[in-house]
Amino acid sequence: GIFIFLLLCLKDLGTGIHYVMITFFLIFMSDLKDKIIWPIISIGVSSLTIFSFLFYKFGESFGGYKHHRLKIFIDGLLENKYDRFEAYQIYQSLVGFGTGGLFGKGYGNGVQKYSYIPEVETDFAISTFGEEMGLVGMFLILVTFLILFTLIMNVAENTKTYFGKYLVASVGGYFITQVIINIGVAIGLIPVLGIPLPFISSGGSSLLALSVAMGLVVSVNNSKLKEI
């Protein structure tokens, strides 16, 4: 709650939402009983849905770009209104995925990277990957992410200490929620939040944070092996 409050003070709503998702993930992974977990998650999801609806309806005068992004998302998702002015990045991202087809255009042959998607190496890097590698390439990269997530959670489940368990589980939640948010944004299923894709999007701070997080997982795993 403290971190989310500070992020909101910095007007970084995307990272704040990311932290909320990690929190829900940890609550779900905890030893709390289901009769406690599901009401918490239900209240959280319901509150977010109601707030988003009210913000969509009445937030135009004070919401700024946040309201603009939410409106673009809802109009695009429900009415397929992805015009080249209001939703340019998402429009071009969907064009990239669509033209990639089953096997893609081939490595290096994509055209979206030629300024069709601005700063394509950041939050929409997966769009170029989908364009060049196609559905098959996307399937392989999603399987790779799933394997890494499974390995992380396997370490968490087999760690005897509570601290080690929740530390590693939080890394797993941090990792998989980034994947879900980034790819969800690129295909128009989530509003644009500005969250990078792990180990693919450019950004030194993101790569450093992920590397430190994976180092913590390896450290906890090594401690577990020593105990065995």
Secondary structure as the mmCIF struct_conf table of DSSP 4:
data_model
#
loop_
_struct_conf.conf_type_id
_struct_conf.id
_struct_conf.beg_label_comp_id
_struct_conf.beg_label_asym_id
_struct_conf.beg_label_seq_id
_struct_conf.end_label_comp_id
_struct_conf.end_label_asym_id
_struct_conf.end_label_seq_id
HELX_RH_AL_P HELX_RH_AL_P1 ILE A 2 CYS A 9
TURN_TY1_P TURN_TY1_P1 LEU A 10 LYS A 11
HELX_RH_AL_P HELX_RH_AL_P2 LEU A 13 MET A 29
BEND BEND1 SER A 30 ASP A 31
HELX_RH_AL_P HELX_RH_AL_P3 ASP A 34 PHE A 58
TURN_TY1_P TURN_TY1_P2 GLU A 60 PHE A 62
HELX_RH_AL_P HELX_RH_AL_P4 GLY A 64 GLU A 79
TURN_TY1_P TURN_TY1_P3 ARG A 84 ALA A 87
HELX_RH_AL_P HELX_RH_AL_P5 TYR A 88 GLY A 100
TURN_TY1_P TURN_TY1_P4 GLY A 101 PHE A 103
BEND BEND2 LYS A 105 LYS A 105
TURN_TY1_P TURN_TY1_P5 TYR A 107 GLY A 108
BEND BEND3 VAL A 111 VAL A 111
TURN_TY1_P TURN_TY1_P6 GLN A 112 TYR A 116
BEND BEND4 ILE A 117 ILE A 117
TURN_TY1_P TURN_TY1_P7 PRO A 118 GLU A 121
BEND BEND5 THR A 122 THR A 122
TURN_TY1_P TURN_TY1_P8 ASP A 123 PHE A 124
HELX_RH_AL_P HELX_RH_AL_P6 ALA A 125 GLU A 157
TURN_TY1_P TURN_TY1_P9 ASN A 158 ASN A 158
BEND BEND6 THR A 161 THR A 161
HELX_RH_AL_P HELX_RH_AL_P7 TYR A 162 ALA A 186
TURN_TY1_P TURN_TY1_P10 ILE A 187 GLY A 188
BEND BEND7 LEU A 189 ILE A 190
HELX_LH_PP_P HELX_LH_PP_P1 ILE A 195 LEU A 197
TURN_TY1_P TURN_TY1_P11 PRO A 198 ILE A 200
BEND BEND8 SER A 201 SER A 201
HELX_RH_AL_P HELX_RH_AL_P8 GLY A 204 GLU A 227
#
